């Protein structure tokens, strides 16, 4: 099946018919027709390139699919300073229709060992603050005003084994992989919370992936994963995605809570 728009497919058929009508003409005539065919094919390719831009491209100022994906990927990698700060609201819908919402803030170093501090606040619940610094696992107990530290190399109580160092944001790696593979492609302009945006989408036959970015900066606004069987869905709304010059104090719970008691235990 041709990937060209219908008008271009029809144009190609008409061009072939014209060439057949001229096949009994002189050699010079045939050469002229071939020359015009080559020019027409080049023009058709140029038109196809324009038509394959995002909907509304000529008047909306949108770039082509490949360029749009490149800009979206660049926006995710641009925030690659010493620390990347992400603030997002996560909504999860279960198969029974119940909703779970929580706010998740993270500060993460972009180079190994990927030191990270995270605050997860369930809707109607208390914040849960954790960190990983040089492999040490830290947990802050607000009621006791105590930072509990499990040194690097200590077995995990739950798993019974030493965990690997924290990795960069998994959603970021997933989105980048889909953008760079060409699977997550732009589907047009939209608005989100009143802001102009560009939508990307793809489904793998099991899950629908939707990614929405700011129309000017291409920074992330929303990431959605929806199983096609409608059994559940997860929506991530970004309120901040930025690079900070902050160093270890932004990541270490003992620096964030200088008056807290520090308790080290394996």
C-alpha positions as a Python dict, from the first residue, in 0.01 Angstrom:
ca = {
    (1, 'X'): (0, 0, 0),
    (2, 'X'): (131, 346, -89),
    (3, 'X'): (209, 587, 195),
    (4, 'X'): (144, 887, -32),
    (5, 'X'): (-177, 1088, 4),
    (6, 'X'): (-457, 997, -238),
    (7, 'X'): (-410, 1306, -463),
    (8, 'X'): (-47, 1210, -521),
    (9, 'X'): (-132, 848, -594),
    (10, 'X'): (-392, 964, -850),
    (11, 'X'): (-137, 1206, -995),
    (12, 'X'): (112, 922, -1042),
    (13, 'X'): (-145, 713, -1229),
    (14, 'X'): (-233, 1003, -1459),
    (15, 'X'): (134, 1059, -1527),
    (16, 'X'): (185, 696, -1625),
    (17, 'X'): (-115, 712, -1859),
    (18, 'X'): (26, 1021, -2026),
    (19, 'X'): (357, 847, -2082),
    (20, 'X'): (182, 546, -2239),
    (21, 'X'): (-4, 774, -2478),
    (22, 'X'): (324, 920, -2593),
    (23, 'X'): (519, 594, -2627),
    (24, 'X'): (484, 589, -3007),
    (25, 'X'): (616, 944, -3049),
    (26, 'X'): (966, 1029, -3160),
    (27, 'X'): (1275, 972, -2946),
    (28, 'X'): (1303, 1343, -2884),
    (29, 'X'): (943, 1353, -2773),
    (30, 'X'): (1001, 1057, -2539),
    (31, 'X'): (1303, 1229, -2391),
    (32, 'X'): (1096, 1542, -2328),
    (33, 'X'): (825, 1336, -2158),
    (34, 'X'): (1087, 1157, -1943),
    (35, 'X'): (1234, 1490, -1840),
    (36, 'X'): (891, 1623, -1744),
    (37, 'X'): (821, 1298, -1555),
    (38, 'X'): (1139, 1339, -1352),
    (39, 'X'): (1052, 1698, -1270),
    (40, 'X'): (696, 1599, -1180),
    (41, 'X'): (824, 1316, -958),
    (42, 'X'): (1056, 1558, -779),
    (43, 'X'): (767, 1799, -732),
    (44, 'X'): (545, 1517, -606),
    (45, 'X'): (812, 1418, -353),
    (46, 'X'): (835, 1777, -235),
    (47, 'X'): (457, 1798, -199),
    (48, 'X'): (454, 1467, -12),
    (49, 'X'): (717, 1600, 229),
    (50, 'X'): (492, 1898, 303),
    (51, 'X'): (182, 1684, 342),
    (52, 'X'): (360, 1452, 581),
    (53, 'X'): (416, 1733, 830),
    (54, 'X'): (186, 1760, 1126),
    (55, 'X'): (-175, 1858, 1059),
    (56, 'X'): (-194, 2233, 1018),
    (57, 'X'): (178, 2252, 948),
    (58, 'X'): (178, 2529, 688),
    (59, 'X'): (-28, 2766, 902),
    (60, 'X'): (47, 2626, 1244),
    (61, 'X'): (422, 2642, 1221),
    (62, 'X'): (468, 2278, 1319),
    (63, 'X'): (774, 2086, 1210),
    (64, 'X'): (784, 1747, 1037),
    (65, 'X'): (740, 1419, 1221),
    (66, 'X'): (1110, 1343, 1251),
    (67, 'X'): (1194, 1698, 1357),
    (68, 'X'): (910, 1705, 1610),
    (69, 'X'): (1032, 1380, 1766),
    (70, 'X'): (1387, 1514, 1773),
    (71, 'X'): (1275, 1831, 1948),
    (72, 'X'): (1072, 1633, 2203),
    (73, 'X'): (1373, 1407, 2271),
    (74, 'X'): (1604, 1707, 2295),
    (75, 'X'): (1375, 1867, 2554),
    (76, 'X'): (1403, 1556, 2771),
    (77, 'X'): (1782, 1547, 2743),
    (78, 'X'): (1829, 1923, 2771),
    (79, 'X'): (1757, 1905, 3142),
    (80, 'X'): (2078, 1710, 3194),
    (81, 'X'): (2259, 1942, 3432),
    (82, 'X'): (2393, 1830, 3769),
    (83, 'X'): (2043, 1760, 3904),
    (84, 'X'): (1709, 1714, 3730),
    (85, 'X'): (1402, 1816, 3927),
    (86, 'X'): (1069, 1657, 3832),
    (87, 'X'): (735, 1740, 3992),
    (88, 'X'): (439, 1536, 3871),
    (89, 'X'): (89, 1431, 3963),
    (90, 'X'): (18, 1062, 3900),
    (91, 'X'): (-334, 924, 3859),
    (92, 'X'): (-387, 549, 3835),
    (93, 'X'): (-721, 393, 3744),
    (94, 'X'): (-762, 29, 3840),
    (95, 'X'): (-970, -231, 3658),
    (96, 'X'): (-1252, -186, 3909),
    (97, 'X'): (-1269, 185, 3833),
    (98, 'X'): (-1107, 301, 4155),
    (99, 'X'): (-865, 593, 4133),
    (100, 'X'): (-536, 644, 4315),
    (101, 'X'): (-364, 981, 4301),
    (102, 'X'): (-32, 1094, 4439),
    (103, 'X'): (220, 1370, 4392),
    (104, 'X'): (577, 1267, 4323),
    (105, 'X'): (873, 1502, 4340),
    (106, 'X'): (1226, 1390, 4264),
    (107, 'X'): (1571, 1539, 4248),
    (108, 'X'): (1820, 1319, 4067),
    (109, 'X'): (2182, 1344, 3962),
    (110, 'X'): (2224, 1260, 3595),
    (111, 'X'): (2559, 1081, 3632),
    (112, 'X'): (2646, 761, 3826),
    (113, 'X'): (2567, 661, 4093),
    (114, 'X'): (2250, 861, 4017),
    (115, 'X'): (2198, 998, 4368),
    (116, 'X'): (1828, 1068, 4417),
    (117, 'X'): (1583, 1219, 4664),
    (118, 'X'): (1212, 1161, 4631),
    (119, 'X'): (896, 1278, 4806),
    (120, 'X'): (577, 1082, 4742),
    (121, 'X'): (256, 1226, 4883),
    (122, 'X'): (-58, 1009, 4849),
    (123, 'X'): (-384, 1198, 4820),
    (124, 'X'): (-498, 1264, 5174),
    (125, 'X'): (-182, 1105, 5315),
    (126, 'X'): (149, 1210, 5464),
    (127, 'X'): (461, 1271, 5253),
    (128, 'X'): (707, 984, 5233),
    (129, 'X'): (1063, 1107, 5181),
    (130, 'X'): (1347, 879, 5074),
    (131, 'X'): (1689, 914, 4915),
    (132, 'X'): (1981, 715, 4780),
    (133, 'X'): (2326, 873, 4828),
    (134, 'X'): (2642, 691, 4715),
    (135, 'X'): (2445, 370, 4745),
    (136, 'X'): (2329, 444, 5102),
    (137, 'X'): (1952, 426, 5142),
    (138, 'X'): (1791, 702, 5350),
    (139, 'X'): (1439, 731, 5491),
    (140, 'X'): (1300, 1028, 5682),
    (141, 'X'): (1053, 966, 5964),
    (142, 'X'): (873, 1299, 6013),
    (143, 'X'): (699, 1197, 6337),
    (144, 'X'): (1026, 1096, 6502),
    (145, 'X'): (1225, 1362, 6313),
    (146, 'X'): (1481, 1094, 6234),
    (147, 'X'): (1676, 1002, 5924),
    (148, 'X'): (1738, 628, 5901),
    (149, 'X'): (2035, 528, 5687),
    (150, 'X'): (2109, 181, 5557),
    (151, 'X'): (2473, 178, 5441),
    (152, 'X'): (2569, 70, 5092),
    (153, 'X'): (2629, -304, 5073),
    (154, 'X'): (2379, -391, 5344),
    (155, 'X'): (2119, -652, 5244),
    (156, 'X'): (1774, -522, 5169),
    (157, 'X'): (1531, -640, 5442),
    (158, 'X'): (1261, -708, 5183),
    (159, 'X'): (1462, -871, 4908),
    (160, 'X'): (1748, -1014, 5112),
    (161, 'X'): (2003, -881, 4864),
    (162, 'X'): (2199, -565, 4793),
    (163, 'X'): (2003, -348, 4548),
    (164, 'X'): (2155, -188, 4242),
    (165, 'X'): (2212, 190, 4248),
    (166, 'X'): (1913, 398, 4145),
    (167, 'X'): (1878, 457, 3772),
    (168, 'X'): (1756, 769, 3589),
    (169, 'X'): (1384, 839, 3557),
    (170, 'X'): (1233, 524, 3399),
    (171, 'X'): (954, 718, 3225),
    (172, 'X'): (1219, 942, 3067),
    (173, 'X'): (1411, 642, 2931),
    (174, 'X'): (1090, 488, 2799),
    (175, 'X'): (973, 805, 2623),
    (176, 'X'): (1318, 868, 2475),
    (177, 'X'): (1337, 512, 2342),
    (178, 'X'): (996, 542, 2176),
    (179, 'X'): (1075, 884, 2027),
    (180, 'X'): (1414, 777, 1893),
    (181, 'X'): (1279, 452, 1749),
    (182, 'X'): (1019, 640, 1548),
    (183, 'X'): (732, 458, 1718),
    (184, 'X'): (602, 758, 1914),
    (185, 'X'): (498, 998, 1637),
    (186, 'X'): (317, 1335, 1643),
    (187, 'X'): (-54, 1335, 1577),
    (188, 'X'): (-124, 1709, 1573),
    (189, 'X'): (-178, 2020, 1776),
    (190, 'X'): (-399, 2023, 2085),
    (191, 'X'): (-442, 2216, 2408),
    (192, 'X'): (-385, 2098, 2763),
    (193, 'X'): (-499, 2307, 3058),
    (194, 'X'): (-537, 2599, 2819),
    (195, 'X'): (-180, 2574, 2688),
    (196, 'X'): (-97, 2504, 2321),
    (197, 'X'): (52, 2158, 2294),
    (198, 'X'): (167, 1892, 2050),
    (199, 'X'): (41, 1535, 2089),
    (200, 'X'): (236, 1216, 2016),
    (201, 'X'): (89, 866, 2013),
    (202, 'X'): (155, 496, 1951),
    (203, 'X'): (8, 161, 2046),
    (204, 'X'): (188, -172, 2043),
    (205, 'X'): (-126, -380, 2011),
    (206, 'X'): (-162, -406, 2387),
    (207, 'X'): (-112, -55, 2527),
    (208, 'X'): (-180, 292, 2394),
    (209, 'X'): (94, 546, 2468),
    (210, 'X'): (12, 918, 2456),
    (211, 'X'): (266, 1190, 2514),
    (212, 'X'): (186, 1563, 2518),
    (213, 'X'): (447, 1840, 2510),
    (214, 'X'): (444, 2218, 2520),
    (215, 'X'): (405, 2354, 2165),
    (216, 'X'): (688, 2605, 2212),
    (217, 'X'): (946, 2430, 2428),
    (218, 'X'): (851, 2064, 2364),
    (219, 'X'): (893, 2001, 2738),
    (220, 'X'): (676, 1720, 2883),
    (221, 'X'): (324, 1802, 2994),
    (222, 'X'): (148, 1463, 3012),
    (223, 'X'): (236, 1093, 2973),
    (224, 'X'): (-44, 835, 2953),
    (225, 'X'): (-41, 456, 2935),
    (226, 'X'): (-376, 295, 2857),
    (227, 'X'): (-407, -83, 2804),
    (228, 'X'): (-629, -148, 2504),
    (229, 'X'): (-845, -384, 2710),
    (230, 'X'): (-932, -82, 2929),
    (231, 'X'): (-833, -277, 3238),
    (232, 'X'): (-641, 16, 3385),
    (233, 'X'): (-470, 340, 3296),
    (234, 'X'): (-196, 566, 3429),
    (235, 'X'): (-169, 941, 3368),
    (236, 'X'): (133, 1150, 3464),
    (237, 'X'): (90, 1529, 3458),
    (238, 'X'): (414, 1726, 3484),
    (239, 'X'): (419, 2054, 3673),
    (240, 'X'): (799, 2087, 3661),
    (241, 'X'): (1077, 1932, 3458),
    (242, 'X'): (1394, 2133, 3496),
    (243, 'X'): (1769, 2125, 3540),
    (244, 'X'): (1914, 2260, 3865),
    (245, 'X'): (2267, 2353, 3960),
    (246, 'X'): (2209, 2213, 4307),
    (247, 'X'): (2451, 1955, 4438),
    (248, 'X'): (2447, 1701, 4719),
    (249, 'X'): (2242, 1913, 4968),
    (250, 'X'): (1941, 1889, 4739),
    (251, 'X'): (1966, 1509, 4747),
    (252, 'X'): (2077, 1417, 5100),
    (253, 'X'): (1807, 1388, 5366),
    (254, 'X'): (2053, 1477, 5642),
    (255, 'X'): (2114, 1810, 5465),
    (256, 'X'): (1742, 1864, 5411),
    (257, 'X'): (1668, 1795, 5778),
    (258, 'X'): (1977, 1923, 5961),
    (259, 'X'): (1814, 1906, 6306),
    (260, 'X'): (1691, 1550, 6267),
    (261, 'X'): (1842, 1258, 6455),
    (262, 'X'): (2052, 1035, 6228),
    (263, 'X'): (2031, 661, 6288),
    (264, 'X'): (2256, 427, 6090),
    (265, 'X'): (2168, 59, 6080),
    (266, 'X'): (2218, -235, 5847),
}
